[in-house]
């Protein structure tokens, strides 16, 4: 009887640890403004490549290079980017990565 309880307990712990280990991707507060800026730039110039977008974020908005690269990578994972409102880009990113 105790063996069954122990097995159930172990499986419960394993499933809980898996759910905690599987971290959902969400936009951090520090990335919200640069993500919005990147979205606006991308929508105003749809053919801009990633390197140029990083350069614009660095030059025009004083975003650090590492943050600019991170934000551009985040932006590239949002489906149907041309159709979304950039004011809700962080919500769209969070919804796409749940």
N, C-alpha and C positions, 0 to 999 in steps of 0.2 A: 504494500500500500504506500509506504513512504517513497519507494522507487518511482511510482507513478507521479506523486506530488513533486518529487525532485526533478523529474524530467519536464513536467509542465512548467515548473518554476524556471528551469534553465532556458526553455524555449521562450518563455515570456521575457526573460532578461535579454536574450539574443534579439528578439524582435524590437524591443525598446531601444537597445543600443544601435540597431540598424536605423531606426527612425530618427534618432538623434544624430547619427553620423551623416545621414543624407540631408545635408544642409541646403535649404532653399536659397536661391540667389535673389537678393533684394538690393535695390539701389541704396547705398549709404548716403546719409545726409550731406556729406562732403562732396559727393558726386552729382547731386541733383542739379545744381546750377550749371556746371559744365556740360552735363548731359543735355539740358535744355538748349544751351548755346550751340552745341554740336548739332542737335536736331534742326535748329533754325538755319544754321549754315548749310546743312545737307539738303534741306528743302529749298533753300534759295539757289543752290547750285547742285542739282542732282547728280551731275557727272563728276563732281569733285572726288578725287581718290583719297584713300586713307591718310597717306603721308601729307598731302596738301591740307587736309582737314586738321591734322595734328598741328601743322605749322600755323594755320589760322588761329587755332585756339591758343597757342603759345604767344603769338605776336599780338593779336587783337585783344585778347582777354586775360593775358598773363597767367594762363594755366600752365602748371609744370608739365614737363614732357611725359613723365610717367603717368600722371593723371590724365593727360590728353589721350595718350595711347589706350589707357584703360577704358575711358569713356567712348572712344571711337569703336573699340572692340565690343563694348556693350551695345552701342547703337546698331552695329552690324548684325546683332542677333535678334533684333526686333522685327517680326514679320509685318509686311504691309506698311513699311515706314512712310511711304508717300501719302497714305490715307489717314494717318493718325494726327491728332492735334498735339503739337510739341509741348503745350502746357501740361499735358498728361503723359509725357514720355516715360517718366519714372513709374507710373502706374501700369503702363503698357509693358514695360520691361519686367516688372514684378509679376504681372499676370502671365507673361510668356514663359516664366521660369519657375512656375510652381509645380 
